[in-house]
């Protein structure tokens, strides 16, 4: 599930909000080819880690998560090291500043995810 304008989810096959694409492009990310798709219960077996950006999406994922995969599910911002928040805020009400802040939070959390995965794969490697 992806959030869309005014907190709505993108419909399956839908492109990202153009403001998201533009803000990401300024940082060197090309998101133009990404499309939304509905997350399915079978995806929990396919992915080792499923991260939601907010409590609403986490709750929706928890409702469809098979019990044996519950440990794979969590909030993305638990991996952040520079920003002290549980969720990635909805950028749609704050103009371009909201999209920049969302990218700041996502970059922070993704760096933390990578560090956690590296530590998991090679506990002896330096941080």
Backbone torsions as a table, in degrees:
resi	resn	phi	psi	omega
1	UNK	NA	133.6	176.4
2	UNK	-119.9	138.5	175.1
3	UNK	-71.1	146.7	177.1
4	UNK	-127.5	-177.1	-173.9
5	UNK	-50.1	142.4	-178.7
6	UNK	56.8	33.0	174.8
7	UNK	77.8	4.0	179.1
8	UNK	-80.3	154.3	178.1
9	UNK	-81.2	146.5	172.8
10	UNK	-69.6	143.7	175.8
11	UNK	-78.2	153.6	-178.6
12	UNK	-54.3	131.7	-179.2
13	UNK	86.4	-6.7	-177.8
14	UNK	-77.3	146.6	177.4
15	UNK	-76.3	161.4	175.8
16	UNK	-68.7	159.1	175.5
17	UNK	-57.4	134.3	-179.2
18	UNK	-57.6	-29.9	178.4
19	UNK	-68.7	-35.4	175.3
20	UNK	-64.8	-46.9	-179.4
21	UNK	-60.4	-43.9	-178.8
22	UNK	-65.7	-45.0	-179.9
23	UNK	-64.0	-41.1	179.3
24	UNK	-66.4	-39.4	-179.9
25	UNK	-60.7	-34.7	178.9
26	UNK	-65.3	-20.2	177.9
27	UNK	-102.8	6.4	176.7
28	UNK	92.4	10.0	178.4
29	UNK	-98.8	128.2	177.2
30	UNK	-102.2	102.6	-177.2
31	UNK	-102.7	5.7	-173.3
32	UNK	-59.5	-30.1	-176.7
33	UNK	-89.2	-8.4	-179.5
34	UNK	-70.1	144.0	178.3
35	UNK	-134.8	145.9	177.9
36	UNK	-74.0	149.3	170.0
37	UNK	-147.3	152.8	-179.6
38	UNK	-74.8	132.0	175.9
39	UNK	-73.9	138.6	-177.5
40	UNK	-121.5	156.7	-179.0
41	UNK	-56.3	-35.4	178.8
42	UNK	-63.0	-23.6	179.9
43	UNK	-64.2	-26.2	179.9
44	UNK	-64.2	-32.9	177.1
45	UNK	-75.4	-25.7	-176.6
46	UNK	-82.3	-32.4	-175.1
47	UNK	-113.7	139.4	179.2
48	UNK	-78.4	-22.6	-175.7
49	UNK	-143.7	128.0	179.6
50	UNK	-124.6	115.6	-174.5
51	UNK	-116.9	130.6	176.8
52	UNK	-101.5	151.3	-179.0
53	UNK	-89.4	-16.5	180.0
54	UNK	-151.9	171.1	-176.5
55	UNK	-66.3	-34.7	179.8
56	UNK	-62.7	-47.2	178.9
57	UNK	-69.6	-35.2	176.1
58	UNK	-61.4	-44.5	178.8
59	UNK	-61.5	-41.7	178.6
60	UNK	-63.0	-40.4	178.3
61	UNK	-68.5	-39.1	178.8
62	UNK	-61.7	-34.2	-180.0
63	UNK	-65.6	-29.5	-178.0
64	UNK	-105.2	-1.8	-176.4
65	UNK	-76.6	122.5	172.9
66	UNK	-62.0	140.7	-174.6
67	UNK	-53.2	-35.1	-177.6
68	UNK	-69.1	-10.8	-179.5
69	UNK	-113.8	10.6	-176.4
70	UNK	-58.6	-30.2	-178.9
71	UNK	-73.2	-7.7	179.1
72	UNK	-89.3	-4.4	-170.5
73	UNK	-109.5	138.9	176.9
74	UNK	-174.2	-175.6	177.3
75	UNK	-89.8	136.8	-178.0
76	UNK	-58.3	-41.1	-173.6
77	UNK	-70.7	-5.2	175.4
78	UNK	-66.0	-17.5	179.1
79	UNK	-93.7	-6.1	-177.9
80	UNK	-69.3	146.6	177.3
81	UNK	-118.5	-20.3	-177.4
82	UNK	-103.0	-20.5	-176.4
83	UNK	-118.8	129.2	-177.3
84	UNK	-100.1	79.9	177.2
85	UNK	-149.6	151.8	179.3
86	UNK	-81.5	-27.2	-172.1
87	UNK	-130.8	159.2	171.4
88	UNK	-87.5	116.8	-176.6
89	UNK	-67.1	152.5	177.3
90	UNK	-67.2	121.8	-175.2
91	UNK	-82.7	-9.9	-164.7
92	UNK	-71.3	-16.8	-177.7
93	UNK	-98.8	-3.2	-173.6
94	UNK	-114.5	14.3	180.0
95	UNK	65.6	-155.2	-175.2
96	UNK	-62.9	-30.8	178.5
97	UNK	-61.8	-35.7	178.4
98	UNK	-65.0	-39.1	179.5
99	UNK	-70.8	-37.0	176.5
100	UNK	-64.8	-43.4	179.3
101	UNK	-63.8	-41.1	177.9
102	UNK	-60.0	-44.3	177.4
103	UNK	-63.5	-39.8	176.4
104	UNK	-57.3	-46.9	-178.8
105	UNK	-65.1	-43.4	-178.8
106	UNK	-65.9	-41.5	177.7
107	UNK	-62.4	-42.3	178.8
108	UNK	-60.9	-51.5	-178.0
109	UNK	-64.8	-40.2	-179.8
110	UNK	-65.4	-37.7	175.2
111	UNK	-61.4	-39.6	177.3
112	UNK	-67.0	-38.3	176.3
113	UNK	-61.4	-47.7	179.6
114	UNK	-60.0	-42.9	178.8
115	UNK	-62.9	-41.6	179.5
116	UNK	-65.8	-40.2	178.6
117	UNK	-67.7	-39.6	177.4
118	UNK	-62.2	-44.5	179.3
119	UNK	-63.4	-36.6	179.4
120	UNK	-68.7	-39.6	-177.6
121	UNK	-78.8	-32.6	-179.1
122	UNK	-143.2	83.7	-177.2
123	UNK	-59.2	-20.8	-179.2
124	UNK	-85.1	-12.7	-177.6
125	UNK	-71.6	144.7	176.6
126	UNK	-68.1	147.0	-178.5
127	UNK	-53.0	NA	NA
